[in-house]
Amino acid sequence: MVRPATIPITELEHAAFCKPEDQLPAKSLAEEMAVNVRWQSIPSDYLHLSAEELDQRIHQARQRLGSSVTVLGHHYQREEVIKYADFQGDSFLLSKEAANQTEADYIVFCGVHFMAETACILCAPHQKVILPNITAGCSMADMAPMEDVDDAWDDLQEVLGNDGGIAPITYMNSIAGIKALCGRNGGAVCTSSNATAVVEWAFQNSQRVLFLPDQHLGRNTGIKLGISPNDMVVWNPFKPLGGNTSQQLRDAKMVLWQGHCAVHTRFNVSQIRAARERYPDVTVLVHPECTMETVQAADMNGSTEVIRKAINEAAPGTVWAVGTEISLVNRLALNNPDKTVFCLDPVTCPCSTMYRIHPAYLLWVLDGLAEGQVINQITVPEQIREDSKIALNRMLALR
């Protein structure tokens, strides 16, 4: 049965913060709420605080709370938020850090919902995980709702049989229920840092891989392992058998869920050509969530940590065109004044859900903790947590 295709609201909201500027200046939360996206309601006292007032009060709250709170910050967070993080990293490093923070009673995750869920799965039972703004989701994760994934898995089992030999691998950018499905069925979670190692591990045990929910990371990872794009099919959840025949599924080595990252699919080959015309000696470095054509046209591709390491360790005077989230690119440019670092896309588009972690929301949840109130706690049902942890531990065991 063909269903009408639907677009997650998080995807529709993606362009809300795009602007033709190199900087994304700090504003009061009231000013930012003028942008027409979903915002979590917050007490009016926090709406008009200036950057200076927020900074002073966040520092005071952190001093009151001491070691009872650990703040984790994803690299895509804006500068006004990331500076408060005790640990910075991509989703892989922060997942490991969440598992290591056994002393803190509270983990405040400045990221998006699936990251806070993952921290909740990996942290100790006594710890509480908090997401400062509950509307900070992920359009890619929203492209793989649990009902659709369960239906796809059942269909694949029916077509391929009990010995079909297909391992489910889910990118970190997915809901906890999908991670649990992978844990129950011999699969694993991966991040862009270790996707190659995880998919290679999966092929040691299975004939095929179902890769969720980012088709581009799945395709680029398969190509790294020598798999032809002709041996991959895309699963469209709005069509019977994902838009494939039974024979196509049996012949495929990888089944790629039809999902993508709204940030990284903005980067294209034309932008790379323009960068090379402007700077003949430029090195183009992109994230593997970009399309196959963009990745193949670039000089290098890699995870957030790979991008940071390459630029931070590069020789002075080198020129870098980077295809990833603008907050990270701006931070790399700021921290490497002896190099030329710029974003491939001339229109700056921060991750619209990450960008909703405004300092006012961070202050709000910290003030709540200081008053004995836990705001925006993220929880995962116990069975899902147990099954997800199996898949996450497999990921953490692979380098």
C-alpha positions in Angstrom: 0.0 0.0 0.0 1.3 3.4 -1.0 1.0 6.1 1.7 1.2 9.8 1.2 4.7 11.0 2.0 4.9 13.3 5.0 7.7 15.7 5.9 8.7 16.0 9.6 8.0 19.5 11.0 11.7 19.6 12.1 12.6 19.4 8.5 10.2 22.2 7.5 11.7 24.4 10.2 15.3 23.9 9.2 15.7 27.1 7.1 14.3 29.3 9.8 17.7 30.5 11.1 19.5 30.7 7.7 21.0 34.1 6.9 23.6 35.5 4.5 26.0 36.4 7.3 29.2 34.9 8.6 28.2 35.3 12.3 25.2 34.4 14.3 25.2 37.1 17.0 23.7 36.4 20.4 20.3 37.9 21.1 17.9 37.8 24.0 15.6 34.8 23.9 12.6 37.1 23.3 14.2 38.4 20.1 15.1 34.8 18.9 11.5 33.7 19.5 10.4 36.0 16.8 11.6 33.3 14.4 8.6 31.2 13.5 9.6 27.8 14.9 8.4 25.8 17.9 9.9 27.0 21.2 9.3 25.6 24.6 7.5 27.9 26.9 9.7 29.4 29.6 9.0 31.8 32.5 8.9 35.4 31.3 11.8 36.3 33.7 14.2 34.7 31.3 13.0 36.2 28.1 14.8 39.6 28.1 18.0 38.8 29.9 21.0 40.1 28.0 24.0 37.9 27.1 26.0 39.5 30.0 23.2 38.8 32.5 22.8 35.3 31.4 26.5 34.7 31.6 26.7 36.0 35.2 23.7 34.0 36.4 24.8 30.8 34.7 28.2 31.0 36.4 26.5 31.6 39.7 24.2 28.6 39.3 27.1 26.4 38.3 29.0 27.5 41.5 25.9 26.7 43.6 25.5 23.2 42.1 29.1 22.3 42.0 30.1 18.7 41.0 26.5 17.5 41.3 26.0 18.7 37.7 27.9 17.8 34.5 27.2 19.8 31.3 27.8 18.0 28.0 28.0 20.2 24.8 27.8 19.0 21.2 30.2 20.7 18.8 27.2 22.2 16.9 26.1 24.3 19.8 26.5 28.0 19.5 29.5 29.6 21.2 27.3 31.2 23.9 26.3 27.7 25.1 29.3 25.5 24.4 31.5 27.6 26.6 29.7 26.3 29.7 30.2 22.6 28.8 32.4 20.5 31.0 33.0 18.2 28.0 32.7 19.0 24.3 32.5 16.4 21.5 30.5 14.7 18.8 27.8 12.3 19.6 30.3 9.4 19.9 32.6 11.1 22.4 29.7 12.5 24.4 28.2 9.0 24.5 31.4 7.7 26.1 31.6 10.7 28.4 28.0 10.2 29.6 28.9 6.6 30.5 31.9 7.9 32.5 30.2 10.6 34.5 29.2 8.3 37.4 29.6 10.9 40.2 27.3 13.7 38.9 23.7 13.4 39.9 22.5 15.4 36.9 23.7 15.4 33.3 22.6 18.5 31.4 22.9 17.7 27.7 23.3 20.7 25.4 22.4 18.8 22.2 19.3 17.3 20.8 16.7 14.8 22.1 18.3 11.6 20.7 21.6 12.5 22.4 20.0 13.0 25.8 18.1 9.7 25.3 21.5 8.0 24.7 23.0 9.6 27.7 20.0 8.3 29.7 20.6 4.8 28.4 24.3 4.8 29.3 24.4 6.7 32.6 24.1 5.2 36.1 20.6 4.5 37.4 20.7 7.3 40.0 21.5 9.9 37.4 19.0 12.2 35.7 19.5 13.5 32.2 18.1 17.0 31.3 17.6 18.6 27.9 17.4 22.4 28.3 14.9 22.9 25.5 12.5 20.0 24.9 11.8 21.1 21.3 15.5 20.4 20.3 14.9 17.4 18.2 16.4 16.1 15.0 14.8 16.0 11.6 16.8 13.0 10.5 15.6 11.0 13.5 12.1 12.1 12.9 12.3 10.6 9.4 12.4 7.1 10.9 9.4 6.7 13.3 9.2 3.5 15.2 6.0 2.2 13.5 7.6 2.5 10.0 10.8 0.9 11.1 9.0 -2.0 12.7 6.9 -2.5 9.5 10.1 -2.5 7.4 11.9 -5.0 9.6 8.9 -7.3 9.5 8.8 -7.0 5.7 12.5 -7.7 5.4 12.2 -10.8 7.5 9.3 -12.1 5.4 11.1 -11.5 2.1 14.5 -12.8 3.2 13.3 -15.6 5.5 14.6 -16.5 8.9 18.1 -17.0 7.5 18.0 -13.8 5.5 21.2 -12.6 7.0 20.5 -8.9 7.5 21.9 -6.9 10.4 20.2 -3.7 11.5 22.7 -0.8 12.0 21.3 2.5 13.2 23.1 5.8 13.2 23.2 7.5 16.6 20.7 10.1 15.2 17.7 7.8 15.9 15.2 7.3 18.6 15.8 4.8 21.4 13.3 2.3 20.1 15.3 1.8 16.9 18.5 1.3 18.9 16.6 -1.3 20.9 15.5 -3.1 17.7 19.2 -3.3 16.7 20.1 -4.6 20.1 17.5 -7.4 20.0 18.4 -8.4 16.5 22.2 -8.7 16.5 22.8 -5.2 15.3 24.5 -2.1 16.7 24.6 1.7 16.8 27.2 3.7 15.0 28.3 7.3 14.7 30.1 9.0 11.8 33.3 8.4 13.8 33.0 4.6 13.7 30.4 3.8 11.0 33.0 2.1 8.8 34.1 -0.2 11.7 30.6 -1.0 12.7 29.3 -1.8 9.2 32.5 -3.9 8.6 31.7 -5.8 11.8 28.1 -6.3 10.7 29.2 -7.9 7.4 31.4 -10.4 9.3 28.1 -11.8 10.7 25.5 -11.1 8.0 25.0 -11.1 4.3 23.3 -7.7 4.3 22.9 -4.5 6.3 19.9 -2.4 7.0 21.3 1.1 7.6 19.1 3.6 9.4 18.1 6.5 9.1 20.7 8.4 7.0 21.0 7.0 3.5 24.0 9.2 2.7 26.2 8.1 5.6 25.2 4.5 4.8 26.0 4.8 1.1 29.3 6.6 1.7 30.3 4.1 4.4 29.5 1.2 2.0 31.6 2.7 -0.7 34.5 3.0 1.7 34.2 -0.7 2.2 34.2 -1.4 -1.5 30.5 -2.0 -1.9 29.1 -0.7 -5.2 26.2 1.7 -5.1 24.5 -0.8 -7.5 24.4 -3.2 -4.6 22.5 -0.8 -2.4 18.8 0.0 -2.5 16.9 2.8 -0.7 13.9 1.9 1.5 11.1 4.4 1.0 8.7 3.9 4.0 5.8 5.3 2.0 5.9 2.5 -0.6 5.3 -1.3 -0.4 8.7 -3.1 0.3 10.2 0.4 0.4 9.7 0.8 -3.3 11.7 -2.4 -4.1 10.9 -5.8 -5.5 11.6 -8.9 -3.4 14.4 -9.8 -5.8 16.1 -6.4 -5.4 16.0 -6.8 -1.7 17.5 -10.3 -1.9 20.3 -9.1 -4.3 21.2 -6.0 -2.2 24.1 -5.9 0.2 22.8 -2.7 1.9 19.3 -1.4 2.4 19.4 2.3 3.1 16.6 4.0 4.9 15.4 7.1 3.0 16.5 9.7 5.5 19.0 12.6 5.5 20.5 15.5 7.4 19.0 18.9 6.5 22.3 20.6 7.3 24.7 18.4 5.3 22.5 17.9 2.2 22.8 21.6 1.6 26.4 21.2 0.5 27.0 20.4 -3.2 29.5 20.1 -6.0 28.8 23.6 -7.3 29.9 25.0 -4.0 33.1 23.0 -4.1 33.9 24.3 -7.6 33.3 27.9 -6.4 35.7 27.3 -3.5 38.4 26.0 -5.8 38.0 28.9 -8.1 38.3 31.3 -5.2 41.2 29.5 -3.6 43.2 27.2 -5.9 45.1 25.7 -3.0 42.0 25.0 -0.9 41.4 21.7 0.8 37.7 20.7 0.8 36.7 18.7 3.9 33.1 17.5 4.3 31.0 15.4 6.6 30.0 11.9 5.4 26.3 12.9 5.9 26.7 14.8 2.6 25.6 13.3 -0.6 27.8 10.8 -2.4 28.6 13.3 -5.2 29.7 15.9 -2.7 31.8 13.5 -0.7 33.5 12.2 -3.9 34.2 15.8 -5.1 35.8 16.8 -1.8 39.5 16.2 -0.9 38.6 14.6 2.5 35.6 13.5 4.5 35.1 12.6 8.1 33.2 13.0 11.3 33.1 16.1 13.4 36.1 15.0 15.3 38.0 14.2 12.1 37.2 17.7 10.8 38.4 19.3 14.0 41.6 17.3 14.2 42.5 17.9 10.5 42.1 21.7 10.8 43.6 22.2 14.2 46.7 20.2 13.3 47.1 21.7 9.8 50.0 23.9 8.8 49.7 27.7 9.2 48.6 29.4 6.0 46.5 26.5 4.7 43.0 27.1 3.3 40.0 25.0 4.3 36.5 24.9 2.8 34.3 22.9 5.2 31.0 21.2 4.6 29.4 20.9 8.1 27.4 22.9 10.6 28.2 26.6 10.7 28.6 27.0 14.5 31.5 24.4 14.3 33.0 26.0 11.2 33.0 29.5 12.9 34.6 28.1 16.0 37.3 26.4 14.0 38.0 29.7 12.1 38.1 31.5 15.5 40.5 29.0 17.0 42.8 28.9 13.9 43.5 32.5 13.0 46.7 31.5 11.2 44.6 29.6 8.6 41.7 30.4 6.3 38.6 28.4 7.3 35.2 29.0 5.8 31.9 27.2 5.2 31.2 25.9 1.7 27.7 27.2 1.8 27.6 31.0 1.5 24.2 31.1 3.3 24.8 30.2 7.0 22.3 27.6 8.2 22.9 26.4 11.8 21.2 23.2 12.8 17.8 24.7 13.6 17.1 22.3 16.5 20.6 22.5 18.1 20.2 26.3 17.9 17.2 26.2 20.2 19.5 25.5 23.2 19.7 29.2 24.0 21.6 30.2 27.2 18.3 31.3 28.7 17.1 27.6 28.6 20.4 26.4 30.2 20.0 29.0 33.0 16.3 27.9 33.5 17.1 24.3 34.1 20.1 25.1 36.3 18.1 27.4 38.4 15.5 24.6 38.7 18.1 22.2 40.0 19.4 24.7 42.5 15.8 24.9 43.8 15.3 21.2 43.9 13.2 21.0 40.7 14.2 18.8 37.7 13.0 20.4 34.5 12.9 18.5 31.1 14.1 15.2 32.4 14.6 12.6 29.6 13.6 9.1 30.4 13.6 5.8 28.5 11.4 2.8 29.3 13.4 0.0 31.0 13.1 -2.7 28.4 14.0 -0.2 25.6 16.9 1.0 27.7 18.2 -2.6 28.2 18.0 -3.5 24.5 19.4 -0.2 23.4 22.3 -0.6 25.7 23.3 -3.8 24.0 23.5 -2.0 20.7 25.3 1.0 22.2 27.9 -1.2 24.0 28.6 -2.9 20.7 29.3 0.5 19.2 31.5 1.6 22.1 33.5 -1.7 21.8 34.4 -0.9 18.2 37.1 1.7 17.3 
